[in-house]
Amino acid sequence: MKTEPRNKKLKSIKNGDRVAIRGEVFQVSSVRPQADSQNIQLELQGNDGGSVTVIGVPGARVSLAATP
């Protein structure tokens, strides 16, 4: 059974959530507001050990990945 990913606003993402970006799944390791703006910074860890930083507006939407 395949579960469709849920879209969630960036401002409601929490540490430990799993998000999908272009089919790749990342674990959220850190969520921080930007000091000089309303933007939110997410630190994401990939399955291969790599990491990526995403900065976006609070109303932007991301896909939550289904948990295995």
Number of C-alpha atoms within 10 A of each C-alpha: 3 5 8 10 14 13 14 15 14 21 19 10 20 14 14 13 16 20 24 17 11 7 9 10 18 24 19 21 15 16 21 14 16 13 8 6 8 12 17 20 19 21 17 23 18 14 10 7 8 9 14 11 12 10 15 16 16 16 13 13 16 16 19 20 21 15 9 3
